[in-house]
Amino acid sequence: MRIITQHSYGGPDVLTVEDAPEPRPRPTEVLVRVEAIGLNPLEPRLRAGEFPLLGPPPFVLGWDISGVVETAQTWRFRPGDEVFGMPLFPRAANGYAEFVAAPALHLVRKPASLSHVEAAALPVVGLTAWQGLVDLGGVRAGDRVLVHGGGGGVGHVAIQLAKSLGAHVITTAADAFGLGADEVIDYRAVDFTEVVSDVDLVLDTLGGDTAARSLSVLRPGGHLVTAVAEEDEELIAKFEAAGMRFSGIAVEPDPVALRGLVALVERGELRVRVQETFPFERIADAHRVIEGGHLRGKVVLTV
């Protein structure tokens, strides 16, 4: 099979397509013939060596996959089943490959209403949004929710998920129209701290000073959930001193949440926005697009 690997840290050109043996699924695992691979902003940072999540090269990046079960060492799936998921994160899943061996519990059946490209775009961002809003945030009908970065991968799913929960959704974005937010604040022209107040929950997907500035828009006892500043001790102390809740989220494989997302898709309450697709061989170009920032949805590789 072909894989995309790297033998050193560096820019997009360190990513190379090479031949490798097919993986062998262990008991409780399946071998997936991959049709599409979702890419995430974390991956260029790992490629460049910003932090050693996978240890030193060589390694194979990638977690979001959608494809067809080739062989199954489990009763949960049979050969021919179409599946998708985010196996093994944060351990290496070797997702940039034509075949991936994955735990059956980290995958769910792909609904017919989702293409493989759309399905591959959903797991990391969908699970981050679900675990942030549902599991950690406990969002309920009538809550006021502020989603930062509403045009991006996590943000555009979070808007739709929060709306499905009955929340009043505000987002900061250059382009989040058509996703159901009640209020869209163009961050290029407006300071959100001057126009937003009494928010029950803020979902931060941007980092920088966004989380700290969000303190002023929360109601007393409000809750910040961040996917990018979860270990900022100074920020945590600031929120706690103000009587606010602070939660950091590191996404985990979760088939229950994935099935919840599938149910929203099938009810027409969630659609996945794909900005651009690239063939497997153009992985370097795909990474350049991600590093360019200002994404409107997800970037996906087709295999």
N, C-alpha and C positions, 0 to 999 in steps of 0.2 A: 504494500500500500504506500501511498504518499503521505508525508507529514510535512508540516512547516516547523522548522526548528531554528535555533541560533546557537552559535558556539562562542559568542562573546556579547557583552553589553554594548549598546550603541544605538544608532539611528535606525530607521526602518529597513535600510539595506542589509542589516545583519540577519534578517529573516530569510531563510532559504528553504526551498522545496527539495526534499530528499526522500529516498526510499527507506522503508523500515518494515520489519516483520509485523504482521497483524497481531494485535493483542489477543490473549486467550482469556475469556471470561471465567471467573472463579464461581463456585457455588453461590447462588443468590444474585448473580450478575447476568447481564445480557451483552452481546456484541451488537453494536448499532452501526449499520451502514449509513454514514452521515450524508445528508442532503444539503444542509445549510448550517452555518456557524455564526452565531451572534457575537459581535465584538463590543467591548466595553472600555471606557476610558482608563480603567486600571491597567489594562494590558500593555499599552505603550509605555507606561511608567515602569512596569516590571521589565519590559524589554530593555529599557534604558538603564536599569540597575538602580533606580531610586530607592528601592528597599528590597531586601532579599527574601520575599515570601516563599520562593521556590528554591532557594539556594543558588549557587553559582551555575552558569551555563556549562554544558548544554541542557536545555529543557524545551518542552513544548507547551505553549500557552493555550488558553481557550477553555471555556466552561459551558457556554450556551450552545446546545446542539439540538438539532431535530433530524430525524431519519427513520430508518426501517430496521426492525429487529432481524438480525441475520441468524443468530443462534441464541438460545436461552438456557441458562442453568437455574431456572426458577419456574414456579408455577404461575407467576404473575403475568407473564407475557409469552407469546408464541411467535415463531418466525413469521414475518410478514406484517406484524403489528407496527403501526406508525406511532412513534413516541417522541417526546421532547422533554428537556429538563436541564438542570444545572448540577451535574454530578460532582461530588467530592469536595466542592469548594469549602475551605481555602487550600486544600491539598491539590496537587497537580492532577488534572483530569485528562490532560493530553488531547484537548478538544480540537486543536488545529490539525485534523487528520481525517483520512477517508473512512477509518473505522475506529470506534471508541468502545472500550469495555467499561461498563458502568453498573453500579448497584441498581437493581430493579426498583428499590424504594426511592431512588432519586429521580425517577422518570414517571411520566403519566402519559396516557394515550392522547395523541394529537386529535383534536376535533376536525371534522371535515371542513368546517367553516374557516379554518386557518391553513394557509399555505405553509410549506416547510420554512420558507423565508420568514414569514410572520411569526411562526412558532419559535424559531431560533432567536428572534429578537426579544422574546418575552421573559424568559426565566429570571435573569439577574435583576432586571429593572422591576419586573412584576413582584418578585419575592421581596425586594427591598421596600417597595411601596406597601405591600400587604403587611409585612412584619412591622413596619414603622407606624402605619395608620391603624391597623386592626389589633395586632398582638401587643405592641408597646403602647400605642396611642389610645386604644379603646374608643375610637371616634364613634359618635352616636348622632342620630338625626338631630338637626338643629345646631350642632356645633359649628363654630366659625374656624375654618382651617385655612392657613396660609401655606402655599406650596411655592418654595423658591425654585427657580429654574424650570418653570412649567413647560417650556418647549423641548427640554431634553428628554433623555431616555426614562429615568425614574420619574421625572416631573410630569410628563404627559400621561403616564399610567396612573400616577397618584391623584391627579385631578379627577380622572374618570372614576377611580375607586372611591374617593371621598364623596363624590356626587352620588354614587350608588348606595352609600351609607346614609344619605340624607343630609349631608353637611352643606353649609354655605361656603363655597370655595373661592378663595382669592389667590391669585398667582402673580408672581413677578416674572415677566417673560417678554421677549421681543415679538414672539409669535406663539400664542397658545389658543388662538381663535379656532372655534369648531370643536373644541374638546370638552365644552360644557362648563367651564369656569364661570362663576357669577360675576367676578370682577377680574379684569386683566390689567395689570399695572406695567406700563412700558418702563423698565428700569433705566433705559437710556435717557428718559426725559423727566422721570418723577422719582423722588426719594420715597420709598415705601413707608418709612417711619413717619412721614408727614401726612399720610392719607389713610393709614390702616390703624385700627385700635380694637381692643376687646376681643382678641383672638384666643381661642381655646387651645389650639395646637398649631405649632409651626413645624413644617417638615423642611429641613435644610439639606439641599443636595449640592450646594455651591462651595462652601468653605470660605476662606478668607475671613473678613470681618462680618459676614452676613449673620452668623449665629449671634454674635455679641450685640449687633444692632437690633436684632429681633426681640431682645429683652423688653424694649420699650413698647412693643405692640401687643404683648400678651396681657390678658386679663389677670387679676390676682389669682395665684395658684395655677396659672397656665403652664403649658408643657411644650418644651422644645425637644424634637427628635431629630438628630443629625446623623447623616450617613458619612460625614467627612471630618468631623472634629470630635469623635467619640472619646478620645484620650486626652483632651485639652483640660488639664487639671485646673488651670486658672479660670477657664470659662465655666467649668462645673461649679467651682466655688462661688463665682459671681451670681449664677442662677440660684444656687441654694441660699445665698445670703439675701436674695430678693424674694425668697419664698416661692420660687418657681421650680417646676420639675424639669430635670434634664435627663435625656436618655440618648445613648449612642447605639447605633445599630450596625452590626457586622452581619451581612446576609448569610443565611444558612440554607442548605437543601431542605425542602419542605413539600412533600407531595400533597398534603392536605391543602395548603395555601395554593399550590399550583392548580389543584382541582377547583378551588374556589374561583381562581382567575378564569379557568376554562368555562365555568358556569356563567360568568359575566360576559364572556365573549359570545357564548351561545344565546344569551338573552339580548344581545345587541347593546350591552351597556359598556363594553370595552372594545376598542380597536387599537391595534398596534401600528404606530407610525414608523415606517422604514424610510430613511432619508436616501440611502443609496446602497446598491449591491455591487459586489466585485467578484470576479471569478477567483478561484483558489490561488492561482498563480500571481494575482495582483495584491497579495497581502500587504506589501510595502506601501502601495498607493492607499489602501484602506486605512492603514495606520496614520498616514499623513493627513487624511481627512479628519480623523478623530483628534489628532494633535492640533489641527487648525481651530478647534473649538466652535462654539455657537452652533452645536448640532441641533437639528430638528427631528428628533427621533433617533433611530438606531442605524448602524452600519452593519451589513451582513455579507458574509462570504457564501458563495454557492459552490458546491462540490460536484 
